[in-house]
Amino acid sequence: MGFFITGSITDGLGNSHENYYARIDTYRIDKSLGYLNCTIGSYVDKTEAAKMFPEYQEDYLISDASGYIPTPVTTGSYSWGAGPTIFNLSQSALVTEIVYSSSFQDQLVDYIDYDDDGNEITVQRTESVEVLTSESVNVSKSRIDLNLITGSVYDYAYLQVRNYFIDIYGSDNVQDDI
């Protein structure tokens, strides 16, 4: 499964490539952070991509990466391939939290002192006193929701990457190879 892309990229070595083949080489779901991480490989064409990833594990010793376009690849303001392209598996949720704050206020405080004759007297002085306050506030948070992946995880990842390329090149320049 991959895409035929009508467009240009510049590879990690500074070479330009026109009309290439892209596909998901690896993907991983990070359950703890709520991300789908996809490593997108770019190739000269579909035949060269197939040579890099043989059908049988035993054939990996003779795999051929000569059609792989070195990463990172860039076009315009987009860059991919140097690490995973990350898709969020979360939804916004409004959460009520208690927020604590402190401030200092000057207050008059009574204390015992003695006058010149040694008699006990009550006097006042100003002291800064810490005052703690709390309030409930609504905070927007990202709730991890792995149920956003409905059906096959393969299909979900494919659609996310497909939409990524459509954002870059437009729907007319991204053709599915399913």
Wavefront OBJ file of the C-alpha trace (Angstrom):
o trace
v 0.000 0.000 0.000
v 1.404 3.333 -1.006
v 0.908 6.466 -3.056
v 2.024 7.698 -6.416
v 2.896 11.354 -5.904
v 2.889 13.875 -8.710
v 5.240 16.519 -7.408
v 8.819 17.177 -6.477
v 10.952 16.672 -3.386
v 14.523 17.377 -2.381
v 16.263 14.510 -0.614
v 18.654 14.579 2.316
v 21.619 14.856 -0.062
v 20.200 17.890 -1.906
v 19.069 16.007 -5.035
v 15.688 16.743 -6.611
v 13.187 14.026 -7.523
v 10.005 14.309 -9.571
v 6.927 12.075 -9.367
v 7.854 9.483 -6.783
v 6.338 6.670 -4.717
v 5.703 6.993 -0.971
v 4.512 4.514 1.613
v 4.471 3.764 5.321
v 7.626 1.831 6.166
v 6.858 1.468 9.877
v 4.211 2.592 12.278
v 3.797 2.378 16.022
v 1.045 3.322 18.419
v 2.311 5.099 21.524
v -0.495 4.314 23.953
v 0.956 6.306 26.830
v 1.112 9.595 24.872
v -1.737 8.943 22.440
v 0.195 9.130 19.178
v 0.359 7.176 15.965
v 3.971 7.393 14.756
v 4.481 6.621 11.055
v 7.815 6.481 9.263
v 7.192 7.432 5.652
v 9.561 6.117 3.025
v 10.007 7.793 -0.339
v 11.167 5.778 -3.362
v 11.963 6.329 -7.000
v 9.010 4.068 -7.880
v 6.915 1.168 -6.577
v 9.213 -1.511 -7.976
v 12.197 -0.073 -6.084
v 10.157 0.119 -2.869
v 9.279 -3.577 -3.207
v 12.977 -4.466 -3.527
v 13.737 -2.820 -0.189
v 11.010 -4.726 1.658
v 10.923 -8.316 0.389
v 7.919 -10.535 1.019
v 9.885 -13.143 3.012
v 11.997 -12.449 6.106
v 14.784 -14.687 4.851
v 15.180 -12.441 1.798
v 16.097 -9.328 3.803
v 19.763 -10.258 3.464
v 19.449 -9.597 -0.253
v 17.119 -6.587 -0.066
v 18.014 -3.664 -2.305
v 17.725 -0.076 -1.069
v 19.063 1.560 -4.224
v 15.649 3.087 -5.040
v 15.228 4.652 -1.596
v 15.288 8.449 -1.557
v 17.561 9.558 1.344
v 15.924 11.372 4.236
v 14.943 13.888 5.268
v 12.950 14.799 2.197
v 11.455 18.268 1.832
v 9.107 20.211 -0.338
v 8.057 23.736 0.476
v 7.639 23.988 4.245
v 7.096 20.237 4.703
v 9.758 17.741 5.754
v 9.483 14.045 6.611
v 11.470 10.854 6.872
v 14.097 11.919 9.427
v 11.836 10.611 12.181
v 8.267 9.595 12.579
v 5.410 11.684 11.310
v 3.145 11.935 14.344
v -0.642 11.812 14.297
v -2.592 12.657 17.418
v -4.930 10.089 18.961
v -6.648 12.444 21.366
v -9.687 14.644 21.643
v -10.186 17.911 23.509
v -11.920 17.673 26.858
v -12.899 20.420 29.282
v -11.720 19.530 32.800
v -12.369 21.368 36.060
v -9.240 21.760 38.162
v -8.533 23.472 41.456
v -5.816 26.090 41.142
v -4.011 27.282 44.244
v -2.276 30.609 44.594
v -0.720 32.597 47.369
v -0.202 36.254 48.040
v 1.067 38.370 50.888
v -1.040 40.911 52.708
v 0.015 43.382 55.332
v -1.894 42.915 58.576
v -1.748 44.573 61.989
v -0.681 42.052 64.609
v -0.893 42.511 68.392
v 2.139 41.701 70.480
v 3.227 42.219 74.072
v 5.931 44.759 74.833
v 7.075 46.690 77.866
v 7.075 50.395 78.469
v 9.964 52.357 80.022
v 8.718 51.525 83.532
v 8.656 47.761 82.794
v 4.886 47.535 82.562
v 3.416 45.088 80.069
v 1.606 46.781 77.178
v -0.078 45.530 74.046
v 1.072 47.189 70.831
v 0.615 46.531 67.152
v 2.984 46.101 64.277
v 2.531 45.416 60.550
v 3.503 41.951 59.286
v 3.225 40.417 55.836
v 1.069 37.311 56.095
v 0.782 34.716 53.359
v -2.798 34.149 52.257
v -3.637 30.969 50.308
v -6.563 30.957 47.902
v -8.064 28.347 45.618
v -10.477 28.464 42.740
v -12.011 26.053 40.259
v -11.109 26.732 36.644
v -12.003 24.973 33.415
v -8.953 23.783 31.500
v -8.866 22.299 28.010
v -6.847 19.069 27.918
v -6.162 16.405 25.320
v -7.791 13.134 26.348
v -6.004 10.113 24.875
v -8.569 8.179 22.859
v -7.240 5.092 21.080
v -10.821 4.377 19.995
v -10.325 6.977 17.268
v -8.856 4.032 15.389
v -11.961 2.268 14.188
v -11.616 -0.875 12.136
v -8.154 -1.808 10.920
v -5.143 0.062 12.291
v -3.547 -0.393 8.852
v -6.415 1.424 7.154
v -6.431 4.181 9.785
v -2.683 4.824 9.433
v -2.975 4.764 5.642
v -5.752 7.394 5.670
v -3.790 9.652 8.041
v -0.691 9.523 5.832
v -2.819 9.938 2.702
v -4.376 13.105 4.148
v -0.884 14.327 5.098
v 0.194 14.109 1.427
v -3.072 15.611 0.200
v -2.369 18.640 2.417
v 1.021 18.969 0.724
v 0.247 18.194 -2.928
v -3.548 18.362 -3.292
v -5.900 15.437 -3.913
v -5.301 15.363 -7.674
v -1.582 14.671 -7.148
v -1.902 11.765 -4.684
v -3.003 8.494 -6.241
v -3.635 5.433 -4.077
v -1.872 2.160 -4.743
v -3.839 -0.265 -2.610
l 1 2 3 4 5 6 7 8 9 10 11 12 13 14 15 16 17 18 19 20 21 22 23 24 25 26 27 28 29 30 31 32 33 34 35 36 37 38 39 40 41 42 43 44 45 46 47 48 49 50 51 52 53 54 55 56 57 58 59 60 61 62 63 64 65 66 67 68 69 70 71 72 73 74 75 76 77 78 79 80 81 82 83 84 85 86 87 88 89 90 91 92 93 94 95 96 97 98 99 100 101 102 103 104 105 106 107 108 109 110 111 112 113 114 115 116 117 118 119 120 121 122 123 124 125 126 127 128 129 130 131 132 133 134 135 136 137 138 139 140 141 142 143 144 145 146 147 148 149 150 151 152 153 154 155 156 157 158 159 160 161 162 163 164 165 166 167 168 169 170 171 172 173 174 175 176 177 178
